[in-house]
Amino acid sequence: MISTAIRVARVGSAAELAAAVLMMLGFPCLMLAALVPSIPAFAAAAAVTYLADHYLHRKGSYLVNRLSKVRAGLSIRFLIRQLLLILLLARLSLADNLIYYGAIACFIAFYGLQAPHGALATLIRNRRRMPVATRNVDLASRVRIPDAPPRVLLHRAAEKMLHLDLAAVVGILVGAQLDSAAIGYTGIGVTVFLGILYVAALVPYVRGRKIPPKADKVLAAVDDWLREYRPETVLYFSGSKDSAYQVNMWLETMEQLDTRPLVILRERVILQNLAPTTVPVVCVPGGVHLMNLDLSTVRVALYAANVGKNIHLLRVPTMKHVFIGHGDSDKLASVNPFSKVYDEVWTAGRAGRDRYAIADVGVRDDDIVEVGRPQLAPIETWRGVPGDRMPTVLYAPTWEGWDDNPGNTSILLAGEAIVTKLVRADPAVRVLYKPHPFTGTRSPRAKAAHQRIVALLEKAAAERAADARFTADTAEQTRARAELARIEARLAELAVGTDKGDEAEATRDGLVDVARHEETARLREEWNAAYWRSIPEWEHRVITGAQPRLYDCFNVSDAMVSDISSVVSDFIASGKPYAVTDSAELGAEEFKRQNTAVRAAVILSNSAAELDGLLDAVRDPAADPLAEDRGELKRYLLGPDEPTSIDQFNTAVAQLALKAETRNLGQQSRITVGGPDVELADAVPGQRASAAGEADGMTAG
């Protein structure tokens, strides 16, 4: 029942639901206490509403944000509490007392300060919003950008300003209880004084040298940096906050390019969610500003998503435009007809080329280039299970999706059967369970099934730990845990100071410390190695959260069970045996026909009866009937192992850059010589000869 209420109210936890209920019940209690009248009851109800309101704001609760839509926003709630305090004073027969008029004057003056306070806070934020926000771009030496105001002034400024009424409310209540006007006046004076002080503290940040330069100066500084840096390859991206992963997956590839890279973003929210990188990043929300940037040295533009704002860069003819996408699968998005607008479409392997041919959406085969998947480089190739180690099987199901299609996830119909069969396998195997982060967020059934799977694994892990046949090197685990603690402490130290102030200050100070960046990457690798050493090699494990990463789980596993998703396509890079659950019960042949990535998989029914085939392949690779099929499928989906994918990618960039340069030189020569006849001859020399011959023939005749 509580979980249903949480879902309906759209709050994140039972604590948020409780706070919301207390806040909503608190205001009727305030009115009742004012009418009775009872100062202690009023004070208690006021305290509850203050605390609950503050908690919900700190959590960023959806419910409290929606209250403003029904005319019960933050300011209204504070005003109601203050009006009820005036009612309490009247019911206490204090209407003729000066404290009554003092309270009214205080709250009128207090709300009079809200307007200049809100106007100043908004003006400061707007003036400090940059026309172009950057990372790893040296603007500090080219344009003066002042420090951001102290965080205490602008972070949740409206809430802080309104809470200054606490002094007046407490003073008036205590004064009324003790019949001491002086205490009430003191509280009123503190509230008004702090309100005036808060407004005065904001004034300096809207004038003089505390204001960032105007847009034209910032844009000129960015252009000056671009002329000095001379970017050659651009990764362009536009999208919502939830799509940031689509650009993040390409950052490491951009860092490995042989040419000078640049990332261009179109939304500030993407910049805020961008992963750490050493590549220069320019966020240009305005289309006109983007079209006026000096990108004359760029020869190749890479696009990770098909979105409307791509047109703002696609219009530039001096560079070649490439769709690289954000994954390689059989989904319809992988053959979007919009892809016709690009000069080339890059796919991982032959499968991508065939997809476009089958879809027949107008993308020419000559314009498709196979470049592999550089992101899969961390996935290690399987060489069998070492003789002294128990095999590890990864169960990595996807989530339930937005509808109730039984083919979305195996958790609902097959999850428990899969895990039960794995933990009871003989000879024994270790099970790693890494569910999708969204599992159970929409479907209570999926959440319940996930919890049952977790309980199954925890019980099996406890039984195995108590079994004398399974021993652990406790000394090694202790050393590994100490190593984990050391690494985590150092990572925390490295993270200190990485959060900049506002957008303007982050743009000014956003130069990456390369040494710190490299140390962080190295420490994360060391953390991963220490993590696996800190647990016995036979221990079942439920893995949630960002660490260990999915690819790290791939590398310590010998086989995987999953559902139709990009997880399967990525795992194929390892060459390891894998199984995919046909949860919708299409039948093995139809399932393979509809999904290329499962053509070399063990196909599981919801009973998981076929799981023995996967375990046999892990235990005896020589008797693996699908090994050759997996190798062929890997080459078909992802391309050859040699040359490496990043080498293929760099070669494709270089070849396309050469085409762009050739085109630009041709344009320059036509402009230099002049005339439409020269342009036609340069564009299609064969036609020129034909046209000349026809003309000569006509003259001779």
C-alpha positions in Angstrom: 0.0 0.0 0.0 2.8 2.4 0.9 4.6 1.6 -2.4 1.4 2.3 -4.3 1.1 5.7 -2.5 4.7 6.5 -3.3 4.1 5.8 -7.0 0.9 7.8 -7.1 2.3 10.8 -5.3 5.5 10.5 -7.4 7.8 10.8 -4.5 11.1 9.0 -4.2 10.8 7.3 -0.8 8.6 6.6 2.2 10.3 9.4 4.0 9.3 11.9 1.3 5.7 10.6 1.4 5.6 11.0 5.2 7.0 14.6 4.9 4.4 15.4 2.2 1.6 14.1 4.4 2.8 15.9 7.5 3.1 19.2 5.5 -0.4 18.9 4.1 -1.9 18.0 7.5 0.2 20.7 9.2 -1.7 23.6 7.7 -5.2 22.5 8.8 -3.7 21.9 12.3 -2.3 25.5 12.2 -5.7 26.9 11.5 -7.3 24.8 14.2 -4.6 25.9 16.7 -5.2 29.6 15.7 -8.9 29.2 16.2 -8.8 27.4 19.6 -6.4 29.4 20.3 -3.3 27.5 21.5 0.2 28.9 21.2 2.0 25.6 21.9 -0.1 23.7 19.4 0.4 26.4 16.8 4.2 26.4 17.4 4.3 22.6 17.1 2.3 22.6 13.8 4.4 25.5 12.4 7.6 23.5 13.2 6.2 20.5 11.4 5.3 22.5 8.3 8.7 24.3 8.2 10.7 21.1 8.6 8.6 19.0 6.1 8.6 21.8 3.5 12.4 22.2 3.9 13.0 18.4 3.6 10.9 18.1 0.4 12.7 21.1 -1.2 16.1 19.6 -0.3 15.1 16.3 -1.9 13.8 18.1 -5.0 10.5 16.3 -4.6 8.2 16.2 -7.6 5.2 16.7 -5.4 6.3 19.9 -3.8 7.3 21.3 -7.2 3.8 20.6 -8.5 2.1 22.5 -5.7 2.8 25.8 -7.5 0.5 24.5 -10.3 -2.4 24.4 -8.0 -1.7 27.8 -6.5 0.0 26.4 -3.4 3.5 27.4 -4.2 6.3 28.2 -1.8 5.5 31.9 -1.2 1.8 31.1 -0.7 2.5 28.5 1.9 4.6 31.0 3.9 2.0 33.7 3.5 -0.7 31.3 4.8 1.3 30.5 7.8 1.9 34.2 8.6 -1.8 35.0 8.1 -2.7 32.3 10.5 -0.3 33.7 13.0 -2.1 37.1 12.7 -5.4 35.2 13.3 -3.9 33.6 16.4 -3.0 37.0 17.8 -6.5 38.2 17.2 -8.0 35.2 18.9 -5.7 35.8 21.8 -7.4 39.2 22.2 -4.2 41.0 21.2 -5.8 42.9 18.3 -5.4 46.2 20.2 -1.8 45.4 21.2 1.1 47.1 19.3 2.6 43.6 18.7 -0.4 42.8 16.5 0.2 45.9 14.3 3.9 45.2 14.4 3.4 41.7 13.1 1.2 43.0 10.2 3.8 45.7 9.4 6.6 43.2 9.5 5.0 40.8 7.1 4.0 43.5 4.7 7.6 44.9 4.7 8.9 41.3 4.4 6.9 40.6 1.3 7.8 44.0 0.0 11.4 42.8 0.0 10.6 39.7 -2.0 10.2 41.6 -5.2 13.7 43.3 -5.3 15.3 40.1 -3.9 13.7 37.9 -6.7 14.5 40.5 -9.4 18.1 40.8 -8.3 18.6 37.0 -8.1 17.1 36.5 -11.5 19.1 39.4 -13.1 22.4 38.0 -11.7 21.7 34.5 -13.0 20.7 35.8 -16.4 23.8 38.1 -16.7 26.1 35.3 -15.7 24.6 32.9 -18.3 27.2 32.7 -21.0 26.3 32.8 -24.7 28.9 30.1 -25.1 29.9 27.8 -22.2 33.2 25.9 -22.4 35.4 23.2 -20.9 39.1 22.8 -21.6 39.1 26.1 -23.5 41.4 28.9 -22.4 39.1 31.9 -22.2 40.6 33.4 -19.0 43.6 34.9 -20.9 41.3 36.4 -23.5 38.3 37.8 -21.6 37.7 38.9 -18.0 35.1 36.7 -16.2 34.5 37.7 -12.6 34.0 35.2 -9.7 30.5 33.8 -9.1 28.6 35.2 -6.1 28.9 33.1 -3.0 26.8 30.0 -3.3 25.0 30.9 -0.1 23.4 33.9 -1.8 21.9 32.2 -4.9 21.5 28.5 -4.2 17.8 28.1 -3.4 17.6 31.8 -2.9 13.8 32.1 -2.7 13.5 29.5 0.0 16.3 31.1 2.0 14.7 34.5 1.8 11.3 33.2 2.9 12.8 31.3 5.8 14.0 34.6 7.3 10.5 35.0 8.7 11.4 32.4 11.3 12.9 35.0 13.6 9.6 37.0 13.5 7.4 34.0 13.9 9.4 32.6 16.9 9.7 36.1 18.5 5.9 36.8 18.2 4.9 33.4 19.5 7.3 33.6 22.5 6.3 37.2 23.1 2.6 36.3 23.1 3.2 33.3 25.4 5.3 35.3 27.9 3.3 38.5 27.4 6.5 40.3 26.4 6.2 42.8 23.5 10.0 43.3 23.6 10.7 39.7 22.5 8.2 40.0 19.7 9.7 43.3 18.5 13.2 41.8 18.6 12.1 38.9 16.3 10.4 41.3 13.9 13.5 43.5 13.8 15.8 40.6 13.1 13.6 39.4 10.2 13.4 42.8 8.6 17.1 43.5 9.1 18.1 40.2 7.6 15.8 40.7 4.6 17.3 44.1 3.9 20.8 42.7 4.4 20.1 39.8 1.9 18.9 42.3 -0.7 21.8 44.6 -0.2 24.3 41.7 -0.5 23.0 40.9 -4.0 23.3 44.5 -5.3 27.0 44.5 -6.0 26.7 41.6 -8.4 24.6 43.5 -10.9 27.0 46.3 -11.5 30.6 47.2 -12.2 33.3 44.6 -12.6 31.3 41.8 -11.1 29.3 41.5 -14.3 30.6 39.1 -17.0 31.3 40.7 -20.4 28.6 40.9 -23.1 27.9 38.2 -25.6 29.9 39.8 -28.5 33.1 39.9 -26.4 32.7 36.3 -25.2 32.1 35.1 -28.8 35.1 37.0 -30.1 37.2 35.3 -27.4 35.9 31.9 -28.4 36.7 32.7 -32.1 40.2 33.8 -31.1 40.7 30.5 -29.3 39.4 28.5 -32.3 41.8 30.3 -34.7 44.6 29.4 -32.4 43.6 25.8 -31.7 42.4 25.0 -35.3 40.1 22.1 -34.6 39.9 19.5 -37.3 37.3 16.9 -36.1 34.1 17.9 -34.3 31.7 15.7 -32.3 28.3 17.5 -32.4 25.5 16.6 -30.1 22.1 17.9 -29.1 19.5 16.2 -26.8 17.8 16.0 -23.5 19.4 15.4 -20.1 18.6 11.7 -20.3 20.5 11.4 -23.6 23.9 12.6 -22.2 25.2 9.0 -22.3 25.0 9.1 -26.1 27.8 11.7 -26.3 29.6 10.4 -23.2 30.3 7.1 -25.0 32.3 8.9 -27.7 34.5 11.0 -25.5 37.3 8.5 -25.0 37.3 7.9 -28.8 37.6 11.6 -29.4 40.6 11.7 -27.0 42.3 9.0 -29.1 41.9 10.8 -32.5 45.0 11.6 -34.5 43.4 15.0 -35.4 42.6 17.9 -33.2 39.2 17.2 -31.7 36.4 19.4 -30.5 33.0 18.6 -28.9 30.1 21.0 -29.7 27.0 20.7 -27.5 23.7 22.6 -27.9 22.1 22.3 -24.5 23.5 23.4 -21.1 22.0 20.4 -19.4 24.1 18.1 -21.5 27.2 20.1 -20.5 26.3 19.7 -16.9 26.0 15.9 -17.3 29.1 15.5 -19.5 31.6 13.0 -18.3 35.2 14.2 -17.5 37.3 14.6 -20.6 40.5 16.2 -21.9 38.8 17.2 -25.2 37.9 20.9 -25.6 34.1 21.4 -25.3 32.0 24.3 -26.5 28.3 24.5 -25.6 26.5 26.9 -27.9 22.7 27.0 -27.2 22.0 29.7 -29.8 21.7 28.7 -33.4 22.9 32.1 -34.7 25.9 32.0 -32.4 26.8 28.6 -33.6 26.5 29.6 -37.3 28.8 32.6 -36.6 31.6 30.6 -34.9 34.8 30.3 -36.9 34.9 26.6 -37.7 36.8 27.1 -41.0 39.5 24.5 -40.0 37.1 21.7 -39.3 37.0 19.0 -42.0 35.0 16.2 -40.4 31.8 16.6 -38.2 30.5 13.5 -36.3 26.9 13.2 -35.3 25.8 10.8 -32.5 22.1 11.4 -32.8 19.5 12.4 -35.4 17.9 15.6 -34.1 16.6 18.8 -35.6 19.4 21.1 -34.4 21.9 19.1 -36.5 20.8 21.4 -39.4 22.8 24.3 -37.8 26.1 22.6 -38.6 25.0 20.4 -41.5 24.6 23.6 -43.5 28.4 24.2 -43.5 29.8 22.8 -46.9 33.5 23.1 -46.0 33.3 20.0 -43.7 32.1 16.4 -44.4 29.3 15.2 -42.2 29.1 11.7 -40.7 26.4 9.9 -38.7 28.1 7.6 -36.1 25.1 7.0 -33.9 25.1 5.9 -30.3 25.0 2.1 -30.5 24.6 -0.7 -33.0 21.4 -2.7 -32.9 18.4 -4.0 -34.9 16.2 -1.2 -33.7 14.5 1.1 -36.3 16.5 4.0 -35.1 19.6 2.4 -36.6 18.1 2.9 -40.1 16.6 6.3 -39.8 15.8 7.8 -43.2 17.2 11.1 -42.0 20.6 9.5 -42.4 20.5 10.5 -46.1 21.5 14.0 -45.2 25.0 13.0 -44.1 28.0 12.5 -46.5 28.7 9.2 -44.9 27.2 6.8 -42.3 29.6 4.8 -40.2 28.6 1.4 -38.9 30.4 -1.1 -36.7 30.4 -4.0 -39.2 28.8 -5.5 -42.2 25.5 -5.9 -40.2 25.0 -2.2 -40.2 25.5 -2.0 -44.0 23.0 -4.8 -44.6 20.5 -3.1 -42.3 20.4 0.0 -44.5 20.2 -2.2 -47.7 17.2 -4.1 -46.3 15.5 -1.0 -45.0 15.9 0.8 -48.4 15.7 4.3 -46.9 17.8 6.0 -49.4 21.3 5.6 -47.9 23.7 4.5 -50.6 26.0 1.6 -50.0 28.9 3.7 -51.2 28.3 6.1 -48.4 28.6 3.5 -45.6 31.9 2.9 -43.9 32.6 0.1 -41.4 34.7 1.4 -38.5 34.1 -1.1 -35.7 33.1 0.0 -32.2 36.0 1.8 -30.5 34.0 1.9 -27.2 34.4 -1.9 -26.9 38.2 -1.9 -26.6 38.1 -2.5 -22.8 36.3 -5.8 -23.3 38.8 -8.7 -23.1 38.6 -11.7 -25.4 37.9 -15.0 -23.7 40.5 -17.7 -23.5 38.7 -20.2 -21.5 38.3 -20.8 -17.7 41.6 -21.2 -15.9 41.8 -24.7 -14.4 42.0 -23.4 -10.8 39.0 -21.1 -10.9 35.3 -21.7 -10.7 33.4 -20.5 -13.8 31.5 -17.2 -13.4 28.1 -16.5 -15.1 26.8 -13.0 -15.4 23.0 -12.5 -15.4 22.4 -9.0 -16.8 18.7 -8.6 -17.7 17.3 -5.4 -19.0 14.4 -3.5 -17.4 10.7 -3.9 -17.9 10.3 -1.0 -20.3 7.4 1.4 -20.7 4.8 -1.2 -21.5 3.9 -4.7 -20.4 5.4 -6.5 -23.4 6.6 -9.9 -22.0 9.6 -9.7 -24.4 11.0 -6.7 -22.7 12.7 -8.5 -19.8 13.3 -12.0 -18.5 13.0 -10.9 -14.9 9.3 -11.3 -14.8 8.8 -14.8 -16.2 12.3 -16.4 -16.2 14.5 -14.6 -13.8 14.0 -16.8 -10.8 14.3 -20.0 -12.8 17.5 -18.8 -14.4 19.1 -17.9 -11.0 17.8 -21.0 -9.3 19.3 -23.2 -12.0 22.6 -21.4 -11.9 23.1 -21.5 -8.1 22.2 -25.2 -8.1 24.5 -26.1 -11.0 26.8 -29.1 -10.6 29.7 -28.6 -11.0 29.2 -25.3 -9.3 29.4 -21.9 -10.9 29.5 -18.4 -9.4 26.7 -16.0 -10.3 27.0 -12.2 -10.8 23.6 -10.4 -11.0 23.8 -6.9 -12.5 20.2 -5.7 -13.2 19.4 -2.6 -15.3 19.4 0.6 -13.1 15.7 1.2 -14.1 14.5 -2.3 -13.0 11.3 -2.0 -10.9 10.9 1.7 -11.4 7.7 1.3 -13.4 6.4 -2.2 -12.7 5.8 -3.4 -9.1 5.8 -6.9 -10.5 9.3 -6.4 -11.9 10.5 -4.9 -8.6 9.1 -7.8 -6.6 10.7 -10.3 -9.0 14.0 -8.5 -8.7 13.8 -8.6 -4.9 13.1 -12.3 -5.0 16.2 -12.9 -7.2 18.3 -10.8 -4.8 17.0 -12.9 -1.9 17.8 -16.1 -3.7 21.4 -15.1 -4.4 21.9 -13.8 -0.8 20.7 -17.1 0.6 22.8 -19.1 -1.8 25.9 -16.9 -1.0 25.3 -17.5 2.8 25.0 -21.2 2.3 28.2 -21.3 0.2 30.1 -19.3 2.8 29.1 -21.8 5.5 30.2 -24.7 3.4 33.7 -26.1 4.3 34.4 -26.9 0.6 34.6 -23.2 -0.2 37.6 -21.6 1.3 38.8 -18.0 1.0 42.2 -16.3 1.3 41.2 -13.9 4.1 44.6 -12.3 4.2 44.4 -11.4 0.5 40.9 -10.1 0.9 41.9 -7.9 3.9 44.8 -6.4 1.8 42.4 -5.8 -1.1 39.9 -4.1 1.2 42.6 -1.9 2.6 43.6 -1.1 -1.0 40.0 -0.2 -1.8 39.8 2.2 1.1 43.1 3.9 0.1 42.0 4.3 -3.5 38.6 5.6 -2.5 40.2 8.2 -0.2 42.5 9.3 -2.9 39.6 9.6 -5.4 37.7 11.7 -2.9 40.8 14.0 -2.6 41.0 14.3 -6.4 37.3 15.2 -6.6 37.7 18.2 -4.2 37.6 21.4 -6.1 36.3 19.9 -9.3 32.9 21.5 -8.8 33.0 25.0 -10.1 30.7 27.9 -9.2 28.1 28.9 -11.8 28.3 28.6 -15.6 30.5 31.6 -16.1 33.0 30.6 -13.5 33.1 27.0 -14.8 33.8 28.3 -18.3 36.6 30.5 -17.0 38.2 27.8 -14.8 37.2 24.7 -16.8 40.7 23.7 -18.0 41.2 20.0 -17.1 44.2 19.1 -15.0 45.6 16.3 -17.3 47.7 14.8 -14.5 44.6 14.6 -12.2 42.5 13.2 -15.0 45.0 10.5 -15.8 45.5 9.6 -12.1 41.7 9.3 -11.7 41.4 7.0 -14.6 44.3 4.9 -13.3 42.9 4.7 -9.8 39.5 3.6 -11.2 41.3 0.7 -12.9 43.1 -0.2 -9.7 39.8 0.0 -7.8 38.2 -2.5 -10.1 41.1 -4.9 -9.7 41.1 -4.5 -5.9 37.3 -5.0 -5.8 37.4 -8.4 -7.4 40.3 -9.5 -5.2 38.4 -8.4 -2.1 35.7 -11.1 -2.6 36.1 -14.9 -2.9 36.1 -16.2 -6.5 33.2 -18.4 -5.7 30.9 -15.9 -4.0 27.6 -15.0 -5.6 27.3 -11.3 -5.9 24.5 -8.7 -6.6 26.1 -5.7 -8.3 24.2 -2.4 -8.5 25.4 1.2 -8.9 28.0 2.6 -11.2 30.9 0.5 -10.0 31.9 -2.1 -11.0 31.1 -1.1 -14.5 29.3 -3.5 -16.9 32.4 -4.1 -19.0 34.3 -5.0 -15.9 31.7 -7.6 -15.1 32.1 -8.9 -18.7 35.8 -9.3 -18.2 35.5 -11.4 -15.0 32.7 -13.6 -16.4 33.0 -16.6 -18.6 29.4 -16.5 -19.9 26.3 -14.3 -19.8 22.6 -14.6 -19.7 20.7 -11.5 -20.8 17.8 -10.1 -22.8 17.5 -8.4 -26.2 19.4 -5.1 -25.6 22.7 -3.5 -26.5 24.3 -5.5 -23.6 24.1 -8.6 -25.8 25.7 -6.8 -28.8 28.5 -5.5 -26.6 29.1 -8.9 -24.9 29.6 -10.5 -28.3 32.9 -8.6 -28.5 34.3 -10.9 -25.8 33.7 -14.1 -27.9 32.3 -15.8 -24.7 29.3 -18.1 -24.7 26.0 -16.3 -24.0 22.3 -17.1 -23.7 19.3 -14.9 -24.4 15.8 -15.5 -23.1 12.9 -15.7 -25.5 10.5 -14.3 -22.9 7.8 -13.6 -25.4 8.0 -17.3 -26.5 8.4 -16.6 -30.2 10.3 -19.8 -30.8 14.0 -20.2 -31.3 13.9 -19.8 -35.1 11.6 -16.8 -35.2 13.5 -15.2 -32.3 16.8 -15.6 -34.3 15.2 -14.3 -37.4 14.0 -11.1 -35.7 17.2 -10.5 -33.7 20.6 -10.7 -35.4 22.5 -10.6 -32.1 21.1 -13.9 -30.9 22.0 -16.0 -33.9 25.0 -17.5 -32.0 23.3 -17.6 -28.6 21.8 -20.4 -26.5 18.1 -19.5 -26.7 16.3 -20.0 -23.3 12.7 -20.6 -22.7 11.1 -19.1 -19.6 11.8 -22.4 -17.8 15.5 -21.9 -18.4 15.7 -25.7 -19.3 18.3 -25.0 -22.0 20.8 -23.4 -19.6 22.8 -26.7 -19.4 23.9 -26.0 -23.0 25.5 -22.7 -21.9 27.2 -24.3 -18.8 28.6 -27.2 -20.9 30.1 -24.7 -23.4 31.8 -22.9 -20.5 33.2 -26.0 -18.8 34.5 -27.5 -22.1 35.2 -25.0 -24.8 36.3 -27.7 -27.1 32.8 -29.1 -27.1 31.2 -25.7 -27.7 28.9 -26.1 -30.7 28.4 -22.3 -31.1 32.0 -21.1 -30.9 32.5 -20.8 -34.7 29.1 -19.1 -35.0 30.0 -16.6 -32.4 33.2 -15.7 -34.2 31.4 -15.2 -37.4 28.7 -13.1 -35.8 31.3 -11.0 -34.0 33.0 -10.1 -37.3 29.6 -9.5 -38.9 28.3 -7.2 -36.2 31.5 -5.5 -35.1 34.1 -5.9 -37.9 37.5 -7.6 -37.8 39.8 -7.6 -34.8 42.7 -6.2 -36.9 43.3 -3.4 -37.5 41.9 -2.3 -34.2 38.6 -0.3 -34.2 40.3 2.9 -33.2 42.8 2.5 -36.0 39.9 2.0 -38.4 38.1 5.0 -37.0 41.2 7.2 -37.4 41.7 6.0 -40.9 38.1 6.8 -41.8 38.5 10.3 -40.3 41.7 10.9 -42.3 40.2 9.8 -45.6 37.0 11.9 -45.2 39.1 14.9 -44.1 41.1 14.5 -47.4 37.8 14.4 -49.3 36.7 17.6 -47.6 40.0 19.3 -48.3 39.9 18.2 -52.0 36.4 19.7 -52.3 37.5 23.0 -50.7 40.6 23.3 -52.9 38.4 22.7 -56.0 36.0 25.4 -54.9 38.9 27.8 -54.4 40.3 27.1 -57.9 36.9 27.7 -59.4 36.5 31.0 -57.6 40.0 32.0 -58.7 39.5 31.2 -62.4 35.9 32.2 -62.4 33.0 31.5 -64.8 30.3 28.8 -64.9 32.1 26.9 -67.7 35.2 26.4 -65.5 33.0 25.3 -62.6 31.4 22.7 -64.9 34.7 21.5 -66.2 36.2 21.1 -62.8 33.2 19.4 -61.4 32.7 16.8 -64.3 35.7 17.0 -66.7 34.3 14.2 -68.9 31.3 16.3 -69.7 33.4 19.2 -70.7 35.1 17.2 -73.4 31.8 15.9 -74.6 30.3 19.3 -74.7 33.3 20.7 -76.6 33.1 17.9 -79.1 29.5 18.5 -79.8 30.1 22.2 -80.2 33.0 21.6 -82.7 30.9 19.2 -84.6 28.1 21.7 -85.0 30.5 24.4 -86.1 32.1 22.1 -88.7 28.7 21.1 -90.0 
